[in-house]
Amino acid sequence: MNVEEIIKTSKKMPLESRTLIHITLVHNMIYELAGNALKPFEVSLQQFNVLRILRGQKGKPANLSTLNERMVTKMSNTTRLVDKLLAKGYVDRSVCPSNRRKVEIIITEKGSEALAQMDKVVAETESNIVKHFSTKELEELNHLLDKF
């Protein structure tokens, strides 16, 4: 990926700017590819993330605050994401018996089955995205990104 070609500039950019633009372009490419992989399931990346968080709860309900804390992409519209998953039958929502102000969300069997199918497609997409990297290079890249 040549940053200068993509943003159509012939001007030499400062290394810091070029690096950050490059990271943004790579992020956008990854986001688009992963989003396209989930299109057949009619689920967004954020909805996929919510389902994975709920699966990680191992049958224990989560509330909106828990989902917000654990989301890869932080956002304020978690309620809307849950509503969409509820409409698909992928999650159930109920009022907490001990605290009526708290809403508990749990993944359904249908949601778990759909997520298992999504996992396969996303794993294949992720493998394709990083196919030009060796394991050592991926470890090094992660080490460098940890410095942020």
N, C-alpha and C positions, 0 to 999 in steps of 0.2 A: 504494500500500500504506500503510494507516494503522496505525502501530504500536500505538497506544492501543486501537484497535478489535480488533486481532488478539489482543492479550494481555488484553483486556477490563479496562482500567483507565480511570478518569476522572481519576486523580491526575496532576498535571503531573510529568513525569520530568525529571531533569537532562539537558541536551543530550548530555552525554557518554554516559550510559547509554542514552538513546534511540537515539543513533547506532549504538552497538555492538549493541544488540538488533536494530535495523533491518538491519544488515549480516548478522547471524546469520539473520534471517528470509529475507532475499534469498538467502543461501547455501543454506538448506534448500529453498527453492523451485526454485532452479537445479538442485540435486542431484537432487531428485525428478523434474523434467522430463527431465533428461538420462538418469537411470536408467530412466524409463519408455520413452524412445526406444530404449534398448538391450534392453529386455525381450524383444522378438521374437527376438533373437539369443541369448538365454539367457546373457548376459555382463553382469557388473557393471561399474560405472565403473572400478573398480580393475583389473579384467581388461583392459578396453579400454585403459587407460593402459599396462599392461605390453605389450600388443600394439603400441601406438604407439612405445614405447621400443625394442622389438626391431626394428621396421621401420626406425627411425632409425639402427640399427646397420649398415644397408646390407650385410647378409649376414655381418657379423662377430658371433660369439657374445657374449652378455653373461652375467655371473654374477649371483648374487643381490645382491651388494653394489652392483653397478652399477644394478640395477633399483631397489633401495631408495633410493639416492642421487638418482635421477632421478624418482621417483614424485611426483605432485602431492600425493597424500595419503600421508604417511609412515605406515608400518605395519610391524609385526613379522611378519606372516603372509604374506610374499611367497612362501614355499615353497608354501603352500596355494593361492595364486592360480595359481602355475605348474602345480601338480598338476591343477587344474581345467582349465586351458588344454591341458595334455597329454592329458587324458581326451577332450577335444573334437577332438584332432588339430591344434590351432592352433599348437603349439610342439613342438620336440624338445629333449630334455635328454640331455647326455652328460657323462662324466667327462673333464676336461682331461688330455690325454696327458702334458703336462709337469709337472702338479701334481695328483695324484690326489685331493687334498682339495677341489679346486675343481670346481664343476659349471658347465657351459656351456649356455646356453639360446639357441635360435635360433627365429625364426618360420618356420613351414612355408608351403608354397604355399597350402594350404587356409586357414591363418591369414591370409595376405596377402589372399586373395580375400574372406574374410569381413570383414576389416578395411576393405577398400575399400567394401563395402556399408554397414558401420557408419558410416564417415566421412560418407557422403551423408546419412544420417538424423540424425547428430549435428550436421552443418553446418546442416541445415534447422532443427533444434531451436534451435541457438544463434542463428540469424537471427531466429526467432520471439521468443526471449527478449529480444533487444535491439532489436526493431523500432520501438520508440517513441523511440529515441535517434538523433540525427544523428551523422555521423562526427566532427564537432567535439566533440559532447558525450561520445562514447565516448573520444576522445583526452583530454579534460579529466578524465573519470572515472578513466581509467588513471593520469593524472598525480597525481590526488588519492590514489588507492590506493597509488601508489609511495611516498607519504610515510609509510606504515605501516612 
